[in-house]
Amino acid sequence: MGLFAVFILAAALSMDAFAVAVCAGVTMKKFALKKALVIGLYFGLFQALMPLIGYLVAAQFANAISAIDHWVAFVLLGFIGGKMVYGAVWKADEGECTCGCGGACVGEFSVRPSYIVPLAFATSIDALAAGVSFALVDIHIAPAAMLIGVITFSLSTIGVKIGSVFGAKFKTKAELAGGVVLILMGLWILFDHFVM
């Protein structure tokens, strides 16, 4: 998997954090750059650390499952992507909050650690699973994790601004796009294994 593919994967993984950041922006009475940067920093840091953890754990057993590693990566990315698509399409139809904020769309979004750390953790679980798949397809984890963190930081910070200006209209579309990209990446890993 090349750098461009990792970039696309990083952007897809950041869509959960982006959706929550849009929610944060929606709740702001007035856009605050400092608050947007703090939100971006928390989400970016967690998104960078989780694939590293997943990679380190998976590296311990990667050789044992090398015969089926492509299937494991496909299932993990397909599951994550499917979950995001489900959240974007069906939960939106049911009128539920789809941004993963746990109902934080109501009231002013807080950047207190006790509030934002659980959100940053919850939105980065997907990156943990992606880190496992990175170990199975032999991706260099340090640049991939840094790229995921930087992209998530950037998109989350921008998401707060978008939410404060345009409201919640983009969060569902972003989550849907991210889910589709993750499914396609899983299919690409499978295709690459059988064809290349």
WOZIFEN-V19864 format. One line per field, one symbol per residue. ss: DSSP state (H for helix, E for strand, L for the rest). psi: psi as a letter, one per 40 degrees, with the letter a starting at -180 (. if undefined). A space follows every 10 residues. Layout:
# WOZIFEN-V19864
ss = ???
psi = ???
This chain:
# WOZIFEN-V19864
ss = LLHHHHHHHH HHHLHHHHHH HHHHHHHLLL LLHHHHHHHH HHHHHHHHHH HHHHHHHHHL LLHHHLLLHH HHHHHHHHHH HHHHHHHHHH HHHLLLLLLL LLLLLLLLLL LLHHHHHHHH HHHLHHHHHH HHHHHHLLLL HHHHHHHHHH HHHHHHHHHH HHHHHHHHHH HHHHHHHHHH HHHHHHHHHH HHHHHL
psi = hidddddddd dddedddddd ddddddehdh hhdddddddd dddddddddd dddddddddd edddfddedd dddddddddd dddddddddd dddeeiheee efeeehihhi ehdddddddd ddeedddddd ddddddefih dddddddddd dddddddddd dddddeaede dddddddddd dddddddddd ddddd.
